[in-house]
Amino acid sequence: MVYNLQPEEYRNVSENPPFREAEVGHPLPDSEYAVSVSLPTWDSVIGYEESRSSVLDKLKTGYPRFFVSPIIKSLENKVLRDFDKNDELDCLIFNIESVAVRCRDFILNRTDGWDISIKSISNGLAFAVVFPKQVQFVAKKFWRYFGEGLSVRCAKSLLAGRVIKNSNNCEAVEKIKQQLADDTGQNYDDVFIYPSGMAAVSAVHRSLTSITPDTRSVQFDFPYVDVLKIQKEIGSGVVFLPSANNDSILELEKIINDGEQLCGIYCELPSNPLLRSADLESIKRIISPTKTPIVVDDTVATNVNVDVFKYADVVTTSLTKYYSGVGDVIAGAVIVNGASQLRGKIVSQLKSQNDSSLYQEDAVVLSKNITDYRDRVLRVNKTTPLIVDLLEDHPLVNKVWYPKYETRSNYDAVKRDGGGFSGLFSIELKRPEQTTAKFYDLLQLCKGPSLGANFTLVCPYTLLAHYDELEWCEDNGVSRWLIRFSVGQESFDYLSKKILCALNAVAQ
């Protein structure tokens, strides 16, 4: 069933968050295009990860790449009815043929002897990769890791028989590209727009592994979940340096001194969820003789607060997050540093892939959402440190991670004049086995995946992102009891009362 939201039913989730157990599955925001979904209890998070029907059947939306929207599912079912008489097939749908080819090849290279085909649908407006259900788990990896699937708006248009347009030359995309160029001080022609942040990251990695084939990459510090997996799936492997401390710097130096050529160095500034900042100056110094490109994701900090182009050859960012703010559109960007020695090669590779594209209706929505981007970031810059300091002093809080306090000197090295520390932080409570789930359940705020929305979002990060690899996370310093906060546009008074109320109730 397709979820249809009537205007009169609209719920402002900032003022009236769906935090109750009965509100599992409520879209965040209240829209059929929402990129987050309410998982208001610890048990609902576990139920979601374990694919319990009692949770999944209540989800009206979900985080893209992890949840198939009912609208997209309707389109997939329509396609399968035309090809599958025995209910033995499944499919993924793309609106760019080259992406469909990549998906097909990805499945073929990881399976043996299965029939994987590409079907043109909707009069050539889209392409379905059709495969047996036995290899669905492989196909889902492509969909999840590379973020190139259909958006809900695009699927809705295809279902309705409307002509879809994918173009980086439409007015809305041009507006987005120009704002990114203006915000970063880079060239308009060096800005590339993609259907998700992960699509942007994967485009960069495909480019770098093409420029320097048969070489490994380096992932510096613990990254967002699928960034590391992309580097494992594309190219010749990855060296994972799981911290931002001097040990990782020394390990990188050893790799370079041993003569290994690398295709790229990847890091987030700051990292998600531990909010640490890599020492970009030292990384640049170590790799400069090798001309190895540095790829930095500035999604969490935002370019309002930092200028990573001082050291980065390429910057990726998820436009889904702070740029959009609303949480109702998914998109990403790649910005190549015009001063990089590798600029020509990287830009050429990105252009040759011919997949820098955003569905026009998504572009129109995003172009409207970004108009107050800077003002929104500046507001969370003011609110978030106050909340962090409040939690630092609370007797139930064991640890707070925030860029203001984690590897501060590395963050300051790229911090803009007048910039702040953005709106993401993580906490761990004392006696976490006894306190964390209670605190989460009692918290009267929006609870679900994603970040950078205008409404505050809280999630048990490790459970949601790494449920099947909790021990590996803890071996790399990320507690299974970690709670991550993405501060929205609500006032400090409002948020502090909600958080303290839950903390104090647990502490009693």
C-alpha positions in Angstrom: 0.0 0.0 0.0 1.3 3.4 -0.9 1.4 5.9 2.0 -0.6 9.0 1.0 -0.3 11.9 3.4 -3.2 14.4 3.4 -2.2 18.0 4.0 -4.7 18.4 6.9 -3.0 15.5 8.6 0.5 17.1 8.6 2.4 16.8 11.8 5.2 19.1 12.8 7.6 16.6 14.3 9.8 19.3 15.9 6.9 20.5 18.0 5.1 17.1 18.3 7.7 14.3 18.0 6.4 10.7 17.6 8.3 9.3 20.5 5.8 6.8 21.8 5.9 3.1 21.3 2.7 3.1 19.3 4.3 5.6 16.8 6.8 3.1 15.4 7.1 3.7 11.7 5.9 7.3 11.6 7.8 9.2 8.8 10.3 11.9 9.9 9.4 14.5 8.6 5.7 13.8 8.1 6.0 13.2 4.4 5.9 10.3 2.0 9.3 11.5 0.9 10.8 11.3 4.4 14.4 10.0 4.6 14.0 9.0 8.3 11.5 7.0 10.3 10.5 6.8 13.9 12.1 4.0 15.9 11.1 5.3 19.3 12.1 2.4 21.5 15.2 0.3 22.0 13.2 -2.8 21.2 11.9 -1.3 18.0 15.4 -0.6 16.8 16.4 -4.2 17.5 13.2 -5.4 15.8 14.0 -3.4 12.8 17.5 -4.8 12.6 16.1 -8.4 13.0 13.4 -7.8 10.4 10.6 -8.5 12.7 7.2 -8.1 11.0 5.8 -6.4 14.1 8.2 -3.5 13.2 8.7 -3.6 9.5 4.9 -3.8 8.8 4.5 -0.4 10.5 7.1 1.4 8.5 5.6 4.0 6.1 9.0 5.3 5.1 12.6 4.5 5.9 16.2 5.5 5.4 17.0 5.2 1.7 19.4 2.4 0.8 18.1 0.4 3.8 14.4 0.5 3.2 12.4 0.1 0.0 9.6 2.7 0.0 6.1 1.4 -0.7 6.1 3.5 -3.8 9.3 2.1 -5.2 8.1 -1.4 -4.2 4.9 -0.8 -6.2 6.9 0.0 -9.3 9.1 -3.0 -8.8 6.0 -5.2 -8.5 4.6 -3.7 -11.6 7.8 -4.5 -13.5 8.0 -8.0 -12.2 4.4 -8.8 -13.2 5.4 -8.3 -16.8 8.4 -10.6 -16.6 7.8 -13.1 -13.9 5.1 -15.7 -14.0 6.5 -17.9 -11.3 7.2 -15.3 -8.6 10.9 -16.3 -8.6 12.4 -13.0 -9.7 13.2 -9.7 -8.1 14.5 -6.5 -9.5 16.2 -3.1 -8.9 15.3 -0.1 -11.0 17.5 2.7 -12.2 16.9 5.7 -14.4 20.4 5.7 -16.0 21.4 2.7 -18.2 25.1 2.8 -17.3 24.1 2.4 -13.6 21.9 -0.6 -14.4 24.9 -2.1 -16.3 27.1 -1.6 -13.3 24.5 -3.3 -11.0 24.2 -6.3 -13.4 28.0 -6.7 -13.6 28.3 -6.3 -9.8 25.9 -9.2 -9.3 27.4 -11.4 -12.0 30.9 -10.9 -10.6 29.8 -12.1 -7.2 27.5 -15.0 -8.2 27.9 -18.1 -10.4 25.8 -19.0 -13.3 22.7 -17.0 -12.6 20.7 -15.3 -15.4 20.8 -11.5 -14.7 19.2 -9.3 -17.3 18.4 -5.6 -17.9 14.9 -4.7 -19.1 14.0 -1.3 -20.5 10.8 0.0 -18.9 8.5 3.0 -19.2 9.4 3.4 -22.9 13.1 3.6 -22.2 12.8 6.1 -19.3 14.2 3.6 -16.8 16.0 0.2 -16.6 15.2 -2.8 -14.4 17.9 -5.2 -13.4 16.0 -8.5 -13.1 17.5 -11.4 -11.1 16.5 -14.6 -9.3 15.5 -14.1 -5.7 18.4 -16.4 -4.7 20.9 -13.6 -5.4 18.8 -10.8 -3.9 21.3 -10.4 -1.0 24.0 -9.5 -3.5 21.8 -7.1 -5.4 20.9 -5.3 -2.2 24.6 -4.8 -1.5 24.8 -2.7 -4.7 21.7 -0.8 -3.9 22.8 -0.1 -0.3 26.5 0.6 -0.9 26.4 2.8 -4.0 23.2 4.8 -3.4 22.2 5.0 -7.1 18.6 3.6 -6.9 15.5 5.5 -7.8 14.2 8.2 -5.6 10.6 8.0 -4.4 9.6 11.0 -6.5 11.1 9.4 -9.6 9.3 6.1 -8.9 6.1 7.9 -8.4 6.4 9.6 -11.7 7.1 6.4 -13.5 4.1 4.8 -11.9 2.0 7.6 -13.1 3.4 7.4 -16.6 4.9 10.9 -16.5 8.1 11.8 -18.4 11.1 11.9 -16.1 14.1 14.1 -16.5 17.6 13.6 -15.3 19.8 16.5 -16.1 22.5 18.5 -14.5 21.6 21.3 -16.9 18.1 22.0 -15.5 17.7 25.3 -13.7 17.3 23.7 -10.2 20.5 21.7 -10.6 22.4 24.7 -11.9 21.2 26.7 -8.8 22.4 23.9 -6.5 25.8 23.7 -8.2 26.3 27.4 -8.1 25.5 27.6 -4.4 28.0 24.8 -3.7 30.6 26.6 -5.8 29.9 29.9 -4.0 29.9 28.3 -0.6 33.3 26.5 -1.1 35.0 29.0 -3.4 35.5 26.4 -6.1 34.6 26.4 -9.8 31.1 25.7 -11.0 32.4 23.2 -13.6 34.1 21.2 -10.8 30.8 20.5 -8.9 29.0 17.3 -9.6 25.6 16.4 -8.3 24.5 12.8 -7.5 21.3 11.0 -6.3 22.8 10.4 -2.8 25.8 11.1 -0.7 27.0 7.5 -1.2 26.6 7.8 -4.9 28.9 10.7 -4.7 31.5 8.7 -2.7 31.3 5.7 -5.0 31.7 8.0 -8.1 34.9 9.4 -6.6 36.3 5.9 -5.7 35.6 4.6 -9.2 37.4 7.6 -10.6 40.5 7.2 -8.4 40.8 3.4 -8.9 40.6 4.1 -12.7 43.3 6.8 -12.5 45.6 4.5 -10.4 44.5 0.9 -11.0 45.6 -2.0 -8.9 46.3 0.1 -5.8 44.7 0.2 -2.4 43.1 3.1 -0.6 43.4 4.2 3.0 40.5 4.9 5.2 41.6 7.3 8.0 39.6 7.0 11.2 36.3 5.1 11.8 33.9 6.2 9.1 30.2 6.2 8.3 29.2 2.5 7.8 29.2 2.0 4.0 32.2 4.3 3.1 34.6 1.5 4.2 32.5 -1.1 2.4 32.6 0.7 -0.9 36.4 0.7 -0.8 36.4 -3.0 -0.1 34.0 -3.7 -3.0 35.7 -1.5 -5.6 39.3 -1.6 -6.5 42.1 -3.5 -4.9 41.3 -3.2 -1.2 41.6 -0.7 1.6 43.9 -0.1 4.5 41.8 0.7 7.5 43.4 3.0 10.1 40.6 3.1 12.8 41.6 6.2 14.8 42.5 9.8 14.3 45.5 9.8 16.6 49.2 9.8 16.0 49.4 6.0 15.6 47.4 6.3 12.4 49.6 9.0 11.2 52.7 6.9 11.8 51.1 3.9 10.1 50.3 6.0 7.0 53.9 7.3 7.0 55.2 3.7 7.1 53.0 2.7 4.2 54.3 5.6 2.1 57.9 5.1 3.2 57.6 1.4 2.2 56.9 2.6 -1.4 53.3 1.5 -1.7 51.3 3.6 -4.2 47.8 4.4 -3.1 44.8 5.5 -5.1 43.5 7.8 -2.4 43.2 8.8 1.3 39.7 9.0 2.7 38.5 10.7 5.9 35.5 12.5 7.3 35.9 15.8 9.1 34.7 15.2 11.7 34.1 11.5 11.7 30.7 9.9 12.3 29.9 8.9 15.1 33.0 9.7 17.2 33.4 13.3 15.9 37.1 13.2 15.6 39.1 15.2 13.0 42.0 13.9 11.1 45.3 15.7 11.0 44.9 16.8 7.4 48.1 18.9 7.5 50.2 15.9 8.5 48.5 13.6 6.0 49.1 16.1 3.2 52.8 16.4 4.2 53.3 12.6 4.2 51.7 11.9 0.9 52.6 15.1 -1.1 55.7 13.4 -2.8 53.4 10.7 -4.1 50.6 13.0 -5.3 48.0 10.7 -3.7 44.6 12.5 -3.6 43.0 13.3 -0.3 39.2 12.9 -0.2 37.4 14.5 2.7 33.7 14.3 3.5 32.6 17.5 5.2 28.9 16.5 5.7 29.0 16.7 9.5 31.0 19.9 9.9 29.5 21.6 6.8 31.3 24.1 4.7 29.8 26.9 6.8 32.1 25.8 9.6 35.2 24.4 7.9 37.3 24.8 4.7 38.9 21.4 4.0 40.0 22.5 0.6 43.2 23.7 2.3 44.3 20.1 2.1 41.7 18.1 0.2 41.8 17.3 -3.5 38.2 16.2 -3.5 35.3 16.9 -1.1 32.2 14.8 -0.9 29.0 15.9 1.0 25.6 14.5 1.5 23.1 17.2 0.4 20.4 15.1 2.2 21.6 16.3 5.5 22.2 20.0 6.5 21.9 21.4 3.0 18.4 20.1 2.6 17.5 20.3 6.3 13.9 19.3 5.7 14.7 15.6 5.4 12.5 15.0 2.3 15.0 14.6 -0.5 18.2 12.6 -1.0 21.2 13.9 -2.9 24.9 14.2 -2.8 27.8 16.2 -4.3 31.4 15.9 -5.3 33.5 19.1 -5.5 37.0 18.9 -7.0 39.6 21.3 -5.8 40.5 23.6 -8.6 44.0 24.0 -7.2 44.7 20.3 -7.1 47.4 18.9 -9.3 45.0 16.0 -10.0 42.1 18.2 -10.9 42.1 17.5 -14.6 42.3 13.7 -14.3 39.6 13.5 -11.6 37.2 15.8 -13.4 37.7 13.9 -16.6 37.0 10.6 -14.9 33.9 11.9 -13.2 32.6 13.2 -16.5 33.3 10.0 -18.4 31.1 8.0 -16.0 28.1 10.0 -17.2 26.1 9.4 -14.0 26.2 12.7 -12.3 22.5 13.2 -12.3 19.6 14.1 -10.0 16.0 13.6 -10.8 14.6 17.0 -11.8 11.7 17.0 -9.2 14.2 16.1 -6.5 16.4 18.9 -7.7 13.6 21.4 -7.5 12.8 20.5 -3.9 16.4 20.6 -2.9 17.0 24.0 -4.6 14.2 25.4 -2.4 15.4 23.7 0.8 18.9 25.1 0.6 17.9 28.8 0.6 18.4 29.2 4.4 21.1 26.6 4.7 23.7 28.9 6.3 21.3 30.4 8.8 20.2 26.9 10.0 23.8 25.8 10.5 24.7 28.9 12.4 21.7 28.3 14.8 22.8 24.7 15.5 26.3 26.0 16.1 24.9 28.1 19.0 22.5 25.5 20.5 24.6 22.3 20.4 27.6 23.4 22.5 25.3 24.4 25.3 23.7 21.0 25.3 27.1 19.3 25.1 28.3 21.3 28.1 25.1 20.4 30.0 25.7 16.7 29.4 29.4 16.9 30.3 28.4 17.9 33.8 25.6 15.3 34.2 26.4 12.5 36.7 24.8 9.8 34.5 26.9 10.7 31.4 30.2 8.9 31.1 31.5 10.4 27.9 30.5 13.0 25.3 32.0 13.1 21.8 31.9 16.5 20.0 34.5 18.2 17.7 34.9 21.0 20.2 36.6 18.5 22.5 37.8 15.7 20.2 41.1 16.3 18.4 40.4 20.0 18.6 43.6 21.3 17.1 42.9 19.3 13.9 39.5 20.7 13.6 40.7 24.3 14.3 43.3 23.9 11.4 40.4 24.0 8.9 37.8 25.9 10.9 36.6 29.0 9.2 36.6 32.4 11.0 33.3 32.7 12.7 32.6 28.9 12.2 31.4 26.6 14.8 31.3 22.9 15.6 28.0 21.9 14.0 25.1 19.9 15.4 26.2 16.3 15.8 27.4 14.7 19.1 27.4 11.3 20.7 27.2 10.1 24.3 27.7 7.0 26.4 26.0 6.7 29.8 27.4 5.2 33.0 26.4 1.6 33.6 25.2 1.5 30.0 23.7 -2.0 30.1 21.2 -0.8 32.7 20.7 2.8 31.7 20.9 3.3 27.9 17.7 1.6 26.7 15.7 3.2 29.5 17.0 6.7 28.6 16.3 6.1 24.9 12.8 4.9 25.6 12.0 7.9 27.8 13.4 10.5 25.5 10.6 12.6 24.1 12.3 13.6 20.8 12.3 12.2 17.3 14.3 8.9 17.2 15.5 7.4 14.0 18.3 7.4 11.4 19.9 10.3 9.5 21.2 13.6 10.7 21.2 17.3 9.8 17.5 17.7 9.8 15.7 20.8 11.1 14.2 18.6 13.8 16.5 16.9 16.4 17.1 13.2 15.7 18.5 10.7 18.2 19.6 7.1 17.4 21.5 4.2 19.0 24.0 4.6 16.3 26.0 1.3 16.5 22.8 -0.8 16.7 21.4 0.8 13.6 24.5 1.0 11.5 26.5 -2.1 12.7 24.0 -4.5 14.2 25.8 -7.5 12.7 29.3 -6.4 13.7 29.0 -5.0 17.2 32.1 -6.7 18.4 34.1 -5.3 15.5 32.9 -1.8 16.3 33.8 -2.2 20.0 37.3 -3.5 19.0 37.6 -0.2 17.1 36.5 2.0 19.9 32.8 2.4 19.1 30.5 1.3 21.9 27.3 -0.7 21.2 25.7 1.6 23.7 26.5 4.8 21.8 23.7 7.3 21.5 24.0 9.9 18.7 22.3 13.3 18.7 21.7 15.4 15.6 20.5 18.8 16.9 17.8 20.5 15.0 16.3 24.0 15.0 14.6 23.7 18.3 15.6 26.0 21.2 18.1 25.1 23.8 15.4 25.4 26.5 13.2 23.0 24.7 15.9 20.4 24.1 17.6 20.6 27.4 14.3 20.0 29.3 13.6 16.9 27.1 17.0 15.5 27.6 17.4 16.2 31.3 13.9 14.9 32.0 14.9 11.5 30.5 18.3 11.4 32.2 17.0 12.4 35.6 14.2 9.8 35.4 16.8 7.0 34.7 19.2 8.4 37.4 16.5 8.2 40.1 
